[in-house]
Amino acid sequence: MIVALLDRSEKFHQSCADVVRDLEPPLVTCEAVIAESCYLLRNLPGAPEAVIENVFAGIFQIPFQLSRDADGVKQRLRKYRDRKIDLADASLIRLADDFETADILILDKDFEIYRWERTSPSKSF
């Protein structure tokens, strides 16, 4: 979602912008998502810096600590191994469990399959 927000050429840019515009900051995420976003945006001048600036400004908050939640992340990686789940996705699922929410803003269609404590399938664009 962060990538689509910053890259106007992304198919879902406007949809993501519309959704985020209606939300109150902060948006909670994890370092794996920030790292993945910066990597995917590396060819868009200034975009990785904009991601980090949003962290610095408190728009994106990162309460998740892998060292504290490693076992929970490992369980999600194991559970969805057949889906080739990555660290960012497993961390987001664990974060949603921590916040007791069903809401994860994501474009990844695998989130229609993943489940966490408070969910039915996630809503994706």
Buried (B, 14 or more C-beta within 10 A) or exposed (E): BBBBBBBEEBEBBEBBEEBBEEEEEBBBBBBBBBBBBBEBBEEBEEBBEBBEEBBEEEEBEBEBEBEEBEEBBEBBBEBBEEEEBBBBBBBBBBBBBBBEBBEBBBBBEBBEEBBBEEBEEBBBB
